[in-house]
Amino acid sequence: MELDLTYEELQILPELATLDVLDAVLQTTIRALHAAHPGLMDGYNPTPEPLTASACAADAIVHLSRTLLDAIDRYQRINYHRIQVGSSPIRSSDPF
């Protein structure tokens, strides 16, 4: 879920800014690992050979990155309803 957040929306849910950056980093990581290890891409396996230790580690990173991307997407969807354009960003539960 790609968000284009305003200053006011970030006052309500500031963590979404960090999650948006993390999302971009994880997607870039997956692309870079696929470029370095094309055999890891879905549906790509011209010659079925055993994976190297490096490719196995890359595969684990890709899998975990996708899992984290799914979790980020769920968090954004669950919390996005809290953003109401024009609403006051008052948060009485803040300890500061």
N, C-alpha and C positions, 0 to 999 in steps of 0.2 A: 504494500500500500504506500504509494508515494504521496507525500504531503508537501504542500507549499505553505508553510506556516508563517503567520504574521507575528509581529512583536506582541500583540495583545494575546494571541493564542499561546505563544511561548510563555507568557506570564502565568497562564493557567496550567500548562503541562510542559515545563522546561525540559524534562527528560526526553521529549520527542526529538529535540535538536540533536542530542547525542546519539539516540537510536537511529536517526536518519543518516548520520555520518557513519555509524557502525554498519548499517545496511550497505552503504556504498563501498566500504572497505571490504566487507565479506564478498560482495559480488565481484569486485576486482580481484580478490584473492582466488576465487574459483576460476575466473577466466585465465589468470596467470598460470595457475597450476595445470589447467587443461592445455595451455600453450606449451608448457614444459613437458607434460605427459599426455600426449594426444590419446593414448590408449585408455585413458580414464573417462573420456567423453562418452555419453550415452549413445549406444548404437555404433560406435566406432571401434572396430577390432579387426584390422586387415589380416593380421597373423596372430592367432592366439598363443601368446607366450607368457610364461610366468612373470609376474610383476617383480620389479626390483624392490629393494628395501625403501628406496626413495619414493618410488611410485606408490607403494603401500602406505607410507606415511602421508603422501599427498592425497591419496584416496580417503584416508581417515579425516584429514582436514576438510576436504570437500564435503564429506558427509556431515560432519559436525557444523560446518558453516551453513549448510542448507537447513539443518535442524534449528540453528540459532536464527536464521532468516525467517523461518516459519514462526518462531516464538515472538520475534519482533513484530511481525505482521499481526499476530493475534493480539499482542499488547496494544498496538496502535488502534486496531478495530474496536477493542473493548473499551478503550479510554477516549476515543475520538468524540463520542457523544457528549463528553464533559465540556468541550469547546463550544461556546456560543458567542458568535461574533457580536461585539458590542456589549458583552456582559462585563461586569466588574470583576477583576482578578483578585478579589479579597479572599484570603485563605486564613481563617482563624486558627487552624490547626498547626500553622507554621511555628516552630519553636524560636524563631528569630524575630 
